[in-house]
């Protein structure tokens, strides 16, 4: 149980660090900020796998999907694709992928509300708010040129 508590506190703080470059990248359509988010999410994959390399069943039953390696793999893939689009000046496609990313991550948190109940508050207060802002900004800039 100590691993679960330590990991949840660590990821609460770490997700706040991850939320900032994601928000900056979407608001500014910046490739560099999205690349920072990509590297950070890749590091978080390693951290989460390191904490629960032996007992993933305990991990998913206590903390759910929102702060699991699954979520960070999804983030790493999407941030890579969005950064590639921003780098090639395909901002419209990048913004649409950002909306898709935020919708998927919000859905993971909603699933966690029904699955792990109060543990879903950890990602809600640390990073899901950023996904909501990304969703709003992405919809507002859906047809940006």
N, C-alpha and C positions, 0 to 999 in steps of 0.2 A: 504493500500500500504506500510505502514511502516513495517509491519510484513514481507512482501516479501523482502524488501531491507535488513532488519536486518538479516533475515534468509539466504539470498544469501551471504552476507558478512561473516557471521558465518560459513557457510558450505564451503565457499572457503578456509578459513583458516583450518577448521577441516578436510577437505579432504586431504590436504597436510599431516596432521598428520596420516591419515589412509593409505596413499600411501606408507609411509616408511616401516611399518611392512609387508605389502603385498609384496613389492619388496624384502626385506631382506629374507622373508620366501621362496620365489620362487628361488632366487639366491642361497641360502644356503640349501634349502630343510629342513627348520627348523620348527619343530612343535610349539615351543614356540612363535616364531614371528607370526605364523598364528593364534595361540590362542589369541594373543594380538589384531590382526586385527579383530578377531571374537568378542571379547568383545567391542572393539571400535565401530564396526558396529552396535552392539546391542544397545549401548548407543545412537548412531545417529538415530536409529529407534525411540527411545523415544523422542529425541529432535525434530525430524521432525514432529512426531505426536502431540507433545505438541504445536508447533508453529501453526499448521494448523488443530487443532482438530475440528474446526467449519466450515471451508470453504475450502475443498479440491478442489472444482471446480476452485476457484481462484488460488490455488497453482499450479495445473496442467496446467492451461492456461497461467500462467506467467513464470513458471520455468521448466516445463516439467518433464520427468521421471528420468533424470540422477542424480538429487539430491533429489529425493522423497523417501518416506518410502519404496516404491516398490523396488527401487535400493538397499537400505540398507538391506532389507529382503533377496534379492538375494545374496548379499555379505555375509550376516551372514550364510546362508545355505551353500554356497560354501566354505567359510573359515573353517567352522566346518568340512565339508567332507574332505577337503584337509589336515587339521591338523590331522584328524583321520588316513588318509592314510600315512602321514609322520610319525606319531607316531607308526604305525604298520609296518614300513619299506617298505611300498608299494609306493616307490617314483615314479615309472613310472605312476601308476594310479593317484597319486597326481598331477604330472605335467600335465597330460592330462586333469584333472579337472580344473587346473589353466588356461590352454589354453581355455577351454570352458567358464570359468568365464570371462576371459578378452574379448573373442569374444562377449559374450552377453552384457557386459557393454559397449563395443565400439559401438555395434548396438544400444543400448539405446541412446547414445550420437548422433549418426547419425540421428536417428529418431527425436531427439530434434532439430537438425539443421533445419529440414524442418518444425517442428511444432512451436517452440518458437523462432526461429531465433537467435538473439544476446544473449539471456539468456543461450544458450547452450555453450557459451564461459566460463561460470563460472566453470562447471565441466571439460571442455577441458583443461584449464590451471591449474586446481588444482589436478585432479586425472586421467583423461583419458590418459595422457602421461604415467602414471605408468602402465595402462592396456596394452598399446602398448609395453612397455618394457617387461612386463610379457608374452605377446603373443610371442615376439621374443625369449626370453629366454626359454619359454616352448616348442616352436617348435625346437629350437636348442638342447634341452635336452629331446626330445620326447621319445627316447628309452633308457633313462638312467637306469642303473641297481642299 
